[in-house]
């Protein structure tokens, strides 16, 4: 899997994911599932929905090669 999530996108997904998981637990709703998906994509750095649309927020550091 090629990374397609940049650092800002990754941070937002993790923060929003944690918030939704906590909200889903508090309200006993399915929002927690959405939060888990955001957490998993944020941690892995890869979003399957970006692939068919050719979207990538990941920018490789020029010095790192």
C-alpha positions as CSV (number, residue, x, y, z in Angstrom):
1,X,0.0,0.0,0.0
2,X,1.4,3.3,-1.1
3,X,0.9,6.2,1.4
4,X,-1.7,8.7,0.3
5,X,-2.4,10.6,3.5
6,X,-0.2,13.6,4.5
7,X,0.8,14.7,8.0
8,X,-2.0,17.2,8.5
9,X,-4.6,14.9,7.1
10,X,-3.3,12.1,9.4
11,X,-3.4,14.3,12.5
12,X,-7.0,15.4,11.8
13,X,-8.1,11.9,11.2
14,X,-6.6,10.7,14.4
15,X,-8.1,13.6,16.5
16,X,-11.5,13.4,14.9
17,X,-11.4,9.6,15.1
18,X,-10.7,9.6,18.9
19,X,-13.4,12.1,19.4
20,X,-16.0,10.1,17.5
21,X,-15.0,6.9,19.3
22,X,-15.5,8.6,22.6
23,X,-18.8,10.1,21.4
24,X,-20.0,6.8,20.1
25,X,-19.2,5.1,23.4
26,X,-20.9,7.9,25.4
27,X,-24.1,7.9,23.3
28,X,-24.0,4.1,22.4
29,X,-24.3,5.0,18.7
30,X,-22.6,3.9,15.6
31,X,-20.5,7.0,15.4
32,X,-17.8,5.1,17.2
33,X,-17.4,2.8,14.1
34,X,-16.8,5.9,11.9
35,X,-14.2,7.0,14.4
36,X,-12.5,3.6,14.3
37,X,-12.3,3.8,10.5
38,X,-10.7,7.3,10.7
39,X,-8.3,6.1,13.3
40,X,-7.2,3.1,11.2
41,X,-6.7,5.2,8.1
42,X,-4.9,7.8,10.0
43,X,-2.5,5.4,11.7
44,X,-1.8,3.4,8.5
45,X,-1.4,6.5,6.3
46,X,-3.5,5.0,3.5
47,X,-7.1,5.7,2.6
48,X,-8.8,3.3,0.2
49,X,-11.4,5.9,-0.9
50,X,-8.6,8.2,-2.2
51,X,-7.3,5.5,-4.6
52,X,-10.1,5.5,-7.2
53,X,-10.1,9.3,-7.4
54,X,-6.3,9.6,-7.5
55,X,-6.2,11.8,-4.4
56,X,-3.1,12.1,-2.3
57,X,-2.3,14.5,0.4
58,X,1.0,12.9,1.1
59,X,4.1,14.8,0.0
60,X,7.4,13.1,0.1
61,X,10.3,15.0,1.7
62,X,12.6,16.1,-1.2
63,X,15.7,15.6,0.9
64,X,14.7,12.1,1.9
65,X,14.4,11.0,-1.7
